Amino acid sequence: MNRYGAMGRRHWERWLPEQYAAIEDPGGFFAALGEEAARQVGELAEQLAGDGGPGEGYPERAGRLAAARARAEEIVLPQRVLPPPEALADDEQDDEQGVRLEGGARPLAVDPGHPSWVEVDAEQRERAGRPPSG
């Protein structure tokens, strides 16, 4: 299984659990999906890269090809390998920043008044030449 197949498998397992569970042979499915995605990315990258200009050196060519591959991945992967997550279940919710929380869990909050944060703040203020807050 190539990297696209492994990426897809992790994504589907986490974000598309019902669809993932319905796959009879996940190994074969994601190996084939990865191969197809690699083929599509390669073909699209080749089209996007185009021909190099006259006098194009190695660094310019490498940059052009890398940029074309990255753009091709941005286009192909969301379509095939990384589809949007399944709808949230009733016991799942998003927090204020849109972070998915399972089972109604709340994100860990940092207490800025904790002694370690007070020490860090004082140290940073000292380094910057500002008086300690207080």
Secondary structure, DSSP 8 states (H G I E B T S, - for coil): --HHHHHHHHHHHHH-HHHHHT-S-HHHHHHHHHHHHHHHHHHHHHHHH----TT--HHHHHHHHHHHHHHHHHHHHHHHTS-------TT-EE-TT--EEGGG-------TTSHHHHHHHHHHHHHHT-----
